[in-house]
Amino acid sequence: MITFEQVQKSYNGKTGCMCGCLGRYTVSSTTDLYALNVEYGYTAYDADNVSDRRVKLAVTKINKAIAMSEDERAERGMRLYNTEPGYVGICDGNRTTVVYLK
């Protein structure tokens, strides 16, 4: 299971492009915004992007999907993925939720 403390940021939006045009990236208050922006090379995030509530909602969705069996996820049309270290995501119909780990 994922804990809130492990998460740097989350994404929630329509399935498809994840540049931010179909959804929203949210940063946890425990994330160093300055360091995150330095990593990106520009000011990608500011105080308006910080919401522990939204990040916790994403963690809850991911954990519910992790707790389900593969058959349960398949019945719901849900796909859990973790193709690269550093994030876990779900596609649930036309919605995508991803948590990016620290």
C-alpha positions as CSV (number, residue, x, y, z in Angstrom):
1,M,0.0,0.0,0.0
2,I,1.0,3.6,-0.7
3,T,1.2,6.1,2.2
4,F,0.7,9.8,1.9
5,E,4.2,10.4,3.1
6,Q,5.6,8.5,0.2
7,V,3.9,10.7,-2.4
8,Q,5.5,13.8,-4.0
9,K,2.6,14.7,-6.3
10,S,-0.5,13.2,-8.0
11,Y,-2.4,13.5,-11.3
12,N,-6.1,13.1,-11.8
13,G,-7.8,13.6,-15.1
14,K,-9.3,12.2,-18.3
15,T,-7.4,9.3,-19.9
16,G,-5.1,10.4,-22.7
17,C,-2.5,13.1,-22.7
18,M,-1.0,13.7,-19.3
19,C,0.6,17.1,-20.0
20,G,-2.0,18.7,-17.8
21,C,-4.4,19.7,-20.5
22,L,-6.9,16.9,-19.5
23,G,-6.3,16.9,-15.8
24,R,-4.5,18.4,-12.9
25,Y,-1.2,17.8,-11.1
26,T,-1.3,18.4,-7.4
27,V,1.7,18.6,-5.1
28,S,1.7,17.5,-1.4
29,S,2.7,20.0,1.2
30,T,5.6,17.8,2.2
31,T,7.2,18.3,-1.2
32,D,9.9,21.0,-1.6
33,L,8.5,23.1,-4.4
34,Y,11.8,24.9,-5.1
35,A,13.6,21.6,-5.5
36,L,10.8,20.2,-7.7
37,N,11.0,23.2,-10.0
38,V,14.8,23.1,-10.2
39,E,14.4,19.4,-11.3
40,Y,12.0,20.5,-14.1
41,G,14.2,23.5,-15.0
42,Y,11.4,26.1,-14.8
43,T,8.6,27.1,-12.4
44,A,6.2,24.2,-13.0
45,Y,4.5,24.3,-9.6
46,D,3.6,27.0,-7.1
47,A,1.4,27.3,-4.0
48,D,-1.8,27.0,-6.1
49,N,-0.7,23.4,-7.0
50,V,-0.5,22.3,-3.3
51,S,-3.4,20.3,-1.9
52,D,-2.9,17.5,0.6
53,R,-6.6,16.7,0.3
54,R,-6.4,16.0,-3.5
55,V,-3.2,14.0,-3.0
56,K,-4.8,11.9,-0.3
57,L,-7.8,11.3,-2.5
58,A,-5.5,10.0,-5.2
59,V,-3.6,7.7,-2.7
60,T,-7.0,6.3,-1.5
61,K,-8.1,5.5,-5.1
62,I,-4.8,3.8,-5.8
63,N,-4.8,1.8,-2.6
64,K,-8.4,0.6,-3.3
65,A,-7.2,-0.6,-6.7
66,I,-4.2,-2.3,-5.2
67,A,-6.4,-4.1,-2.7
68,M,-8.7,-5.5,-5.5
69,S,-7.9,-8.8,-7.2
70,E,-7.0,-8.7,-10.9
71,D,-10.5,-10.2,-11.6
72,E,-12.2,-7.4,-9.7
73,R,-10.3,-4.8,-11.6
74,A,-11.1,-6.5,-14.9
75,E,-14.8,-6.6,-14.1
76,R,-14.8,-2.9,-13.4
77,G,-12.8,-2.1,-16.5
78,M,-9.9,-0.8,-14.4
79,R,-6.2,-1.2,-15.1
80,L,-3.5,-0.8,-12.5
81,Y,0.0,0.0,-13.8
82,N,3.4,0.6,-12.5
83,T,5.6,0.3,-15.5
84,E,8.5,2.3,-14.2
85,P,9.7,2.8,-10.7
86,G,8.6,6.0,-9.1
87,Y,4.8,6.0,-9.8
88,V,1.7,3.9,-9.6
89,G,-1.4,4.6,-11.6
90,I,-4.9,3.4,-12.5
91,C,-7.1,3.8,-15.5
92,D,-10.7,3.5,-14.6
93,G,-12.9,4.0,-17.6
94,N,-12.1,7.4,-19.0
95,R,-10.2,8.7,-15.8
96,T,-6.6,8.3,-14.9
97,T,-5.1,8.7,-11.4
98,V,-1.4,8.5,-10.8
99,V,0.7,9.1,-7.7
100,Y,4.4,9.9,-8.1
101,L,6.6,8.7,-5.3
102,K,9.5,10.6,-3.6
